[in-house]
């Protein structure tokens, strides 16, 4: 987690309402994907916990959510939330202040020894492609699915039409799983869209087959099948990833923490200090 390169990715996702004081998803997110060396996960978590502590101590004005991959490569995605790109510039200026810079520079050196690589990207919120973002709650989110769609050049019109058909059918079926859409504008090849869906429990995934059927019924079976068949013509790749939320590595607002203090601020058990036995004096 470093500078503007502050910890990422997913979403997810959705990390999306990280700026809890803002009722809408953040206009801009920065996603940093950190690939962790095998066997160095616990050490990396410790360093990232120290990052979050440093930002909290210095009252850094921007927040981020840490997502640990459950599928694919061993990564942590840090999702930084900003109301604008002007705020991204402001974050860099805040970072340069003497109080926090020295601490973060030292942590950067420790963190670099635990990673095999990292990548950063910026994305902008697409309200027109999102579904029920009002249902998303970072405070209660424990998992995220992040769907990545990479469009073929020249297929934006098909993508927009298909997304509208999907959202209309979800609305008609009254599905309760939000999907917050972001368009990547820097840090990845052209045409990458991310759909972040927060979940309170993984049991939500057990309901996906019935939700897909409800959506297909709402759209019409034939139209739904035609839409699915056209996927290969519109996208280069489609990928779904699962993540778990890491409260230790995240830096979220007090409002978010207050939504579920037991999760975000767990009490640390303090081991009692054993009483020392009195020293017996030897007889003279």
Buried (B, 14 or more C-beta within 10 A) or exposed (E): BBEBBBBBBBBBBBBBBBBBEEEBBBBBBBBBBBBBBEEBBEBBBEBBBBBBBBBEEBEBEBBBBBBBBEEEEBBBBBBBBBBEEEBBEBBEEBBEEEEBBEBBEEBBEBBEEBBEEBBBBBBBBBEEBBBBBEBBBBBBBBBBBBBBBBBBEEBEEBBEEBBEBBBBBBEEBEBEBBBBBBBBBEBBEEBBBBBBBBBEEEEBEEEEEEBEEBBBEBBEEEEBEEBEEBEEEBBBEEEEBBBBBBBEBBBBBEEBBEBBEEBBEEEEEEEEEEEEEEEEEEEE
